[in-house]
Amino acid sequence: MLQYFGMEILEVNENGIAAELGIAAGDELLAFDGFSVTDVLDYDYYNSCENFTMRVRSGDEVVDYEIEKYDYEDLGLELSRDIPVRSCRNNCVFCFVDQLPREELRNTLRVKDDDYRHSFIFGNYVTLTNVTDRELERIIRIGLSPLYVSVHTSNGELRSKLLGTCGQKTPIPDIKAQLKKLHGGGIKIHAQIVYCPTFNDDLDETITDIYPYTQSLAVVPVGLTRNCNPLIKKVDKASAQKVIAVVEKWQKKLLAERGTRYVFAADELYLKAEKEIPPYEAYEDFSQIENGIGLIAAFKHDFEFALDKCDGESAGEISIATGESAYPLICECAKKTQEKLGGKIRVYKIRNDFFGESVTVAGLIVGRDIAAQLKGKPLGHALILPRVMLRETCDVFLDGMTLSELERELGVKIKVNQPDGESFVKEIIGVKQNG
């Protein structure tokens, strides 16, 4: 007999269907249509359906309810929305978590998240190496789409080497078979390749294998800190140019065949290759922008639009801090803003001493590096930082320093803006002396 573990019902909305059925807080939600409830995602799916069975335990009694409702009607149950992170089973040769410095960091940064549910909810990239066939069927059944999958290579032997799973008793699943099954079940997949020179130079073969089953593909350079695996080489100008050549060849082919460029190279690859960033239109729906693809093109586009419409005035003397990669772009935008609005805008490039100078993105800059490098510098009456430097839900840097602590260190008001061109303009004209 199938054993159901269930989820405790925390609250019942008195106006919902469950209340009409006599279901109460403290009861256990066991199953839908005979499938055991794993987490709140099962409830979310069936709550949007019209016809299904729902099994509930109340005390010692187990009751099956036949539910018929409109898809917009709410069952009215409150369940825990906490989904514990499933840890990664891999030991990737390029794992960024393993490269973190020994210094004090937020504990969450050391968590190796490889949970398909978090991929659906938050857009995290996962390898699917810890996903069973039954879980693939669950993904399809309750429509966990889109998912974001780290492929790296479609070659099984090479993928196992990259993921560091060669010595494990259970071989990792065939990624091509997994993608094919999910695609056949209606699941949309956005894929990525973390490019490691000399390891996964088989871009042509991988794209050939996976493009029929995926919506888009990002190729991003491996990120290396001062604690990186010595076997991994950094992406240099020549290797970046090689990757871009492959990407642009496939873009031309697939745009003609499928009406989409499909595969996109990270902005950082264009910067390393010293090649011009593609135009705004080349990124289509910007489906991979969270992966650092199209950020510069989108920023420029939104900045130009916002500045053209701007009828504000100078904010006086202010400063902006950013990473090495974004520094030329921010300098260009600051200059254009000054020319139109007046005032004085200083842009400071922050060197990443915490992770190592090879890390050049603004999102990995820590508070202590900003404090050390801007101490005593002319900052004006306000310092602007991009939101990506801080934890998503609070004003804390990766090293645990808070925004207010940095303000005290530098003796200046700090304003945070979203990393887009329109917010950049609005923040500059909105920061007034004594504002």
N, C-alpha and C positions, 0 to 999 in steps of 0.2 A: 504494500500500500504506500502511495506517495506521501512523504512527510512534508507538511507545510510549516515553515518557520514563522512567517507573518511579520507584520509591522503594527505597532500599537497605534491606535487612533487617538490623537491628542485632543482634538476638538471636533464637534459636529455643528455645522451651521444649522440653526433652527429652521431656516427657510429652504434648506436643500432637500434633495431626494432621500438621502440617507436618514435624515431625521424622521421623515414620513414613514420609513420602514422600521423605525424603532431602534436603529443603530445608535450606540452611545459612546462617549469618550471612555477609553479604557478597553474597549473591544479590540480584537485583532483582525486586521485585513489579511486574509490568507492567500487568495488566488483570484485570478480573472481567467475565465474560459478554460479552467483546468491548469493554468500555468501559475506556478508559485510566484508570489510577489517578491521581487528581489530588492527593489528600492522605489523611491517616489516616482521614478520615470515610468514604471508600469502604471501607476495611478494616473499620471498626467495623460498618458496615451488613451487609456480606457475611458477617462473622464470626458474625452472629446468624441467618443464613439456613441452610436445610437442603440446597439443591441449587443448584450454580452451577459455572462453569468458572473456573479461576484460572491465569493465565499468568505464568510465572516465568523469568527469565534467569539461568542459572548459567554463568559464563564466556562462551563463544561459543554455548552451546546454549540454545534457547528451548523450554520445555516447557509444554504445556497439561494441567492436571490437572482431572479430573472429580470434583468434591467432592460426597459424599453424607454428611450427618451430622445429628445432632439439633441443634436451634437453640441449645441450651445448651452444646454442645461447642465447645471453643476451638481455633482453628487453631494458636495458640501462637506467633504472630509478634510481635516488638517492632519498631515503626517510630517514626520521629521524630514527635512530637505537636506540633511547632512548625508553626503555620500563619501565614506572613507576612501582615501586615495589608495589605489592598487599600485604597489611598488613595481618598478622596472625589474625584469629578470635579466636584463642585458648588462654587459660590462664594456660599453662602447669605447673604442680606442681614442675617440675624440670627445668623450663625455665632458660637458662644461661643468657639471657639478663636481666631478673629480678634480677639476682644475682650480676650484675655488681656493683662495688663500686660507691659511690656518687661523687667521685673525678672526675676531668675533664678528659673526654675521647673523642676520635673522635666520632662525631655525628652518623656516619654510624654504629657504634657498637651497638647503641640502636635501630636500625631499626629491626623490627620483620618481616623478609622476609618469606612469605609462598606462593610464586608465582610459578606456574607450568612452566611458560615460563623461569624463571631464573633457574629452575631445569634442563631444557633442555639445556640452553645456558652455564651455569656455573657448573652444577653438584651439585647444592644446594639440600639438602633434604627438602621435603615438605610433609605435612600431607594429602593433598587433601580434607581437610574439607571445604574449601571455593570454591570448584570446582563444577559447575553445570553439569547436564547431557548433556546439549548442549555443554559445554566446553570439556567434555570427548569426545564427537563426533568430535569436532574440532581437538583435539589432535590426534585422529585416522585419520581423513581426511587428515591433512597436515603432518602426520608422525613425531610428536615430540617425537622421540625415540633416545636414552634411557631417561627414567625419573628416578629420585631418590626419593624414598618414605619412610617416617618415619612411620612405622607401630606400633611399640612398643608392641602391642598385637592385636590379631584378635577378642578378646572378646569385643563386642560393649559397654557393660555397663562399663567394666573396662577401655577401651580406653577413653571413655568420662570422666571418673574420672581422669585419668592421664593427659588428655589434658585440664582439667578444664572447660568443656563445659556443665556440668550437668544442670546448671540453664538457659541455653539459650532457647529461644522460639522455634528455629528451630533445631531439632536434627541433629547431624553430620551424614554424609552419612555412609553407611555400607562399610567399607574398603574392605571386601572380595568381595563384588559385584563390586566395582570400579576396583580392580585388575583383576578380571575375565573379565570384559568388555574390559579393555585396552589390556590385553593379547590376547583376541579374535580378537582384531583389529590390531594385529601385533606389538604392542608397547612393547619394552623390558623394564623391570623394575628391578632396583637394590634397595633392601629394607634394612632398618636398624631397629634394636631394641635398644633403649637406656634402658639398664637394671637398674631398681631401686629395690633393695632388698625389699621383702615383698609386693611390688606393682604388678609387672608383672613377677611373678615366673612361669607363664604358658608357658614357652618356647616350650615345646613339642607340646602343642595344637596349638600354633601360627604357628610353622614350618609346622605342618601337614596341616593347613588351607591354607597357602600361597605359599608353594614351587611349586605347579603345575603352578602358574601364574607369578613367578618371576625368574630372572636370577641368582641372588645371594642374600645372606643375611648376613649383618654384625651385630654382637652383641657387643655393646660397653658399658663400664661402665658409669653411670651417672657422670657428672662433677659437683663438688660442690665447691663453693667459701666460704669465711667467711660470706657471706650474704645469704647463702642458706636457703631454706625452712626447718625448723626444723623437719618436718614430713618425710623428705627423709633421709634414712640412707646411709652412704658411703659403697662402695663395699669393703669388707675386704677379707682376705685370704680364708676363708671358703666359702664365697658366690662366689668368683671368681673361686674356684675349682669346685663348683657345676655347674656353667655355662659352664665351659670348658668340663666337663664330658658329659653334654647334647650335646654340639656342636660336640664333637668328636664321640659320638654315631651316630649322624645323618650323619656326614661326611662319616663314614664307610658304612652306609646303602645306602646313595645316590650315593657314588662313584661306588658301585656295580650295582645300578639300573639305574643311569643316566649318569655315566661316569664323574661326577663332584662332588666335595665335597660340593659345593653349599653354605654352611653356615660356617662362619669364625668368630673366636673370636678375639677381638682387642689385639694388643701386650700388652697393659696396663693390660689386664686381666691376661695374662701369668706372667707378672711381679708381680702383686699383689698376684697371686696364688703361686709364687715362683716355677714355672714350666718352663722347657726349651722351648724356642721358637721353633716352628716347622721348619723343613728344608725349603729351598728356593722352592723346587719343590711342597711342600704342598699348596702353595698359587696360583698355576695354572697360570692364566693370570693377577693376581694382580688387579682384577677389583675393589677391595675395598681399595686400598692402600691410597687413599685420606682420608679415614676414619680411618687411623691409623692401618691398618691391613696389615701385611707383611712388614712394613717399616724396622724393624730390620733385618729380613732375607734378604731383598733386599740390605740393606746397607752393611751387612757383605759380601754378595756374590760379589757385585761390588767393595768393598774395596779390598778384597783378589785378585781379578782379576787385578785391577789397580796396586796394590803394587807389584804383581809378575812381571808385565810388566815394572815396573818403573825402569829407569836407571838414575834418577835425583840425586841430592845431597841435603844435609841438608839445610834448610832455616835459620839455626842458632837458636836463642832463640826466641820462639813465645809462644802464649797462646791461649787457646780456652775456651769459656764460653758456657754452655749448661744447660738444665734443669735436675732435679733430675732423671727423668725416663731414659733419654739417657746417663746419666753420666757414668755408668759402661761400656757401649758399647764404648763411645768415649775414655775413659781411655784405654781400651783394644787396640783400633785401634791406639791410639797415641803411646803406648808402642811398638807395632809392627813396626810402622813407624820409631821410634827412633832407634830400633835395626837394621833396615836395612839401614837407611840413616844417622844416627847420629843426632847431634843437641840436643836441649832441648825443649820439649813441655810440658807446664803446662796446665792442664785441671781444670777449676773451675766450681763447681756446684753452680748455682744461686738459692737461696731460693726465693720463690714467696711471698713476703710480701704484694704486691699490691692486689692480688686476695685471698691470703691465702695459708698456707703451704700445704693444701691438693691438690692444683693445681701443678702438677709436670711436665707438658709437656713444651718443649722449646718454642712452638708457642705462649704461653700466658705470656712469660716473658716480662717485660716492661723495658724501658731504665733506669728509676730512680733506680730500684733494681740492675741493673748491675753496675751503677755508684756508688751506696752506698757500695756495697759489694766488688768491685774491686779497689776502691780508695786506693792508696798506696801499692797495691800488685805488686809483680814483674810480668810484662807482656811481657817482651822482646821488640822486635822492632815492633811487630804487634799482634793484637788481632783478632781472627777469630770468627765470629758469624754465625749461620745458618740463611738462608734467611727467614725461617718460622717465625722468630721474628718480621719481618718487614711487613708493608703493601705491597701488591702484586705489586703495580705500582710505589711505591716510597720508599725512605729510612726513614720511620717514624715508630716508635714503637706504641704500643697500647695506651700508655699514652700521645702521641703527641710529645715526645722527638724525635729529628732527630738524624741521625747517626753522622752528623758533630758536633752537640752539645755534644754527648757522647764522641767523640774523644777529644774535648776540655776539658771535665771534667776529662778524664783519662790521657790525654797527650800522646796518642799512636795512631798510624795508625790502623784503623779497616778495615778488609777485610770481605766480606760476601760471603759465599759459598752455593750452592744448597745442600739440605739435602740428598745427596746420596754418596755412598762410593767412586765412581770414582772422583767426584768433591772434596771430602775431601782430597784425595791424591794429586790431581793436585794443589789444593790451597796451601797445605803445602809446596810442592816443588817449587811453584811459588812465594811465599812470600820471597823475598830476602832483606837483609839489604840495605837500601837506594834505594829499588826498586820502 
